[in-house]
Amino acid sequence: MKYLDYIVLTIGIIGAINWGLVGIFQWDLVAFLFGTMSWFTRLIYILVGLSGLYFISYFGRISQGMEE
């Protein structure tokens, strides 16, 4: 489970950096590297979205750690 957490965290960080670049400079790094809405770009966006959903489980883990 710990390896999955690191993978998801890495994907989430990549997504956060990309959204920061979009917000500040209006520049999409993922689209720049892999093409606008290519199959690989879409795959990266899907993985970032799924990582975000997985992050929801962190709330349960954090609250469990606070009760101990």
N, C-alpha and C positions, 0 to 999 in steps of 0.2 A: 504494500500500500504506500510505503514511503517513496518508492521510485515513481509511482503514479503522481504523487503530490509534487515531486520535483519537476516532472514533465509538464504537468498542468500549470504549475507556477511559471515555468519558463515560457510557455505559450502565452500565458496571461500577460507577462511582462512585455513580450514582443507586441502583443495587441495594444497594450497601454502606450508603449512608445509610438507605435504607428498612429494611434488616435491623437496623441499629443502633437505629432508632426502635422497631422491633418488640421487640427484646431489652430495651431500657431502659424504654420506656413502654408496651409492648404496644399500640402504635398503628401501623397499616399505612397509610402515606401514600398509596401507590398505590391501595389500595382506597378510601380516603377521597376521593381526587380523581376516580376513574373508576368507582366502584361495586364491590361485592364480586363478584368473578369475572365481570365483564362481559367481552365479547369483547376490548375494548381492554385491560383489566387483564390478562387472560390473555396477550395479545400482549406486553405489557411484561414479564411474568414470563418468557415464552419467550425474548425478546431478552436479558434479563439472564442467563438460563441459557446461552444460546449464546455470550454474551460471556465468561462464565466458562470455557467450553470453549476459546474462542479464546485466552484468557490462557495456556493451557498452552503455546502456541507461544512465549511470551515466555521460558520457561526455556531453550529452544534458542538463542534470540538472545542471552540474557545470557551463557550459557556460551561462545558463539562470541566475544563481545566480551572475555571474560576471557583467552582464549587468544592474542589478538593482542598 
